Amino acid sequence: MLYTLIIYMKYSFLIFLLLVSILAIGQNPDFKTLSFCTDVGPVELQFAGDSIRGRYRIMVVKDPFDGVIKGTFKDGLIEGVWIDPDGSGKIIFAFTSDLNEFTAVFNNHKKPNHWFVTPWRAVSTTYYPQAPEGSKQNLRCDWK
């Protein structure tokens, strides 16, 4: 009987530790998702430590399409790659210190030395309502 009780307590403790670990992962302060309105369509970025994963929708074409972004975040910059039906390339995001706005420049794998000179502008969806009108001009927020 005592042996059974010890085994039961041991497994109960392990289950408790597992549940605490699951809850801790779900509340990781280094993990956050930010959504943005941009001049070409919506963007969503997931920050996990210095790793970034994201998605975007290009809405300024006849047939909108989706893409993904992967990269690293350091000192207010994301350096990464983009991939969508048009191809792939490098992308660099520069954020304001509060992460409410960014501009991004990118290239294309077909011409890696050519960086598109018109930056991609963005305002976070949480900041959008109070952003200055000039910052919000021509931004797209909806995934429709």
C-alpha positions as CSV (number, residue, x, y, z in Angstrom):
1,M,0.0,0.0,0.0
2,L,2.8,2.4,0.9
3,Y,4.6,1.5,-2.3
4,T,1.5,2.3,-4.4
5,L,1.1,5.6,-2.6
6,I,4.7,6.6,-3.3
7,I,4.4,5.7,-7.0
8,Y,1.1,7.6,-7.3
9,M,2.7,10.7,-5.7
10,K,5.7,10.4,-8.0
11,Y,3.6,10.4,-11.1
12,S,1.3,13.1,-9.8
13,F,4.3,15.3,-9.2
14,L,5.6,14.6,-12.8
15,I,2.1,15.5,-14.2
16,F,2.1,18.7,-12.2
17,L,5.6,19.7,-13.6
18,L,4.4,19.0,-17.1
19,L,1.3,21.2,-16.7
20,V,3.4,24.0,-15.2
21,S,5.8,23.7,-18.1
22,I,2.9,23.9,-20.6
23,L,1.5,27.0,-18.9
24,A,4.9,28.7,-18.8
25,I,5.4,28.1,-22.5
26,G,2.0,29.7,-23.2
27,Q,2.9,32.8,-21.2
28,N,6.5,33.2,-22.5
29,P,7.2,36.9,-22.4
30,D,9.7,36.5,-25.3
31,F,6.8,35.3,-27.5
32,K,4.5,37.9,-29.1
33,T,2.5,38.4,-32.2
34,L,2.2,41.8,-33.8
35,S,-0.1,42.7,-36.7
36,F,0.5,45.6,-39.1
37,C,-1.3,47.5,-41.7
38,T,1.0,48.2,-44.7
39,D,0.8,49.9,-48.0
40,V,0.6,46.5,-49.8
41,G,-1.6,44.5,-47.4
42,P,-1.6,43.1,-43.9
43,V,1.4,41.6,-42.1
44,E,1.6,39.4,-39.0
45,L,4.9,38.8,-37.3
46,Q,5.5,36.3,-34.5
47,F,8.5,37.2,-32.3
48,A,10.0,34.3,-30.3
49,G,13.2,35.5,-28.7
50,D,15.3,36.7,-31.6
51,S,13.5,34.5,-34.2
52,I,10.8,35.9,-36.4
53,R,8.2,34.1,-38.4
54,G,5.4,35.9,-40.2
55,R,3.0,36.1,-43.0
56,Y,1.7,38.8,-45.3
57,R,-0.9,39.3,-48.1
58,I,-0.1,41.4,-51.2
59,M,-3.4,43.2,-52.0
60,V,-2.2,45.7,-54.6
61,V,-2.5,43.2,-57.5
62,K,-5.4,41.9,-59.4
63,D,-5.2,38.5,-57.7
64,P,-4.0,38.9,-54.1
65,F,-1.6,36.3,-52.7
66,D,0.1,35.3,-49.5
67,G,3.7,35.0,-48.5
68,V,5.8,34.1,-45.5
69,I,8.7,35.8,-43.7
70,K,11.5,34.2,-41.6
71,G,14.3,35.9,-40.0
72,T,16.1,37.2,-36.9
73,F,15.4,40.3,-34.8
74,K,18.3,42.3,-33.3
75,D,18.6,46.0,-32.3
76,G,15.3,47.0,-33.9
77,L,16.0,45.3,-37.2
78,I,14.7,42.1,-38.8
79,E,17.0,40.5,-41.3
80,G,15.2,37.7,-43.1
81,V,13.8,36.1,-46.2
82,W,10.4,36.4,-47.9
83,I,8.8,33.6,-50.0
84,D,5.6,33.9,-52.0
85,P,4.3,32.8,-55.4
86,D,6.4,35.6,-57.1
87,G,9.6,34.1,-55.8
88,S,11.8,34.9,-52.8
89,G,14.4,37.3,-51.6
90,K,16.0,39.1,-48.7
91,I,14.1,41.6,-46.6
92,I,15.2,44.1,-43.9
93,F,12.7,45.7,-41.5
94,A,13.6,48.8,-39.4
95,F,11.3,49.3,-36.5
96,T,10.6,52.3,-34.2
97,S,11.7,51.7,-30.6
98,D,8.1,50.9,-29.5
99,L,7.6,48.4,-32.5
100,N,4.6,50.3,-33.6
101,E,5.9,51.2,-37.1
102,F,8.4,49.8,-39.6
103,T,9.8,50.4,-43.0
104,A,11.2,47.5,-45.0
105,V,13.3,47.1,-48.1
106,F,13.7,43.9,-50.0
107,N,15.3,42.3,-53.0
108,N,14.5,39.4,-55.3
109,H,16.4,36.2,-55.8
110,K,16.4,36.9,-59.5
111,K,18.3,40.1,-59.0
112,P,20.0,39.9,-55.6
113,N,22.0,43.1,-56.0
114,H,18.9,45.2,-56.8
115,W,17.1,46.4,-53.7
116,F,13.7,48.0,-54.3
117,V,14.0,51.6,-53.4
118,T,10.4,52.3,-52.4
119,P,10.2,51.1,-48.8
120,W,7.3,49.0,-47.4
121,R,5.6,51.2,-44.8
122,A,3.6,49.8,-41.8
123,V,1.8,50.8,-38.7
124,S,0.7,48.3,-36.0
125,T,-3.0,47.5,-35.8
126,T,-2.9,48.6,-32.1
127,Y,-1.3,51.9,-32.9
128,Y,-3.3,52.6,-36.1
129,P,-6.3,54.3,-34.4
130,Q,-4.1,57.1,-32.9
131,A,-1.4,57.2,-35.6
132,P,-1.1,60.5,-37.4
133,E,-3.2,60.7,-40.6
134,G,0.0,60.9,-42.7
135,S,1.2,57.6,-41.3
136,K,-2.0,55.8,-42.1
137,Q,-2.5,57.0,-45.6
138,N,-3.1,54.2,-48.1
139,L,-2.5,51.4,-45.6
140,R,-4.3,48.1,-45.8
141,C,-5.2,46.1,-42.7
142,D,-7.8,43.5,-43.8
143,W,-6.9,39.9,-44.8
144,K,-9.9,39.9,-47.2
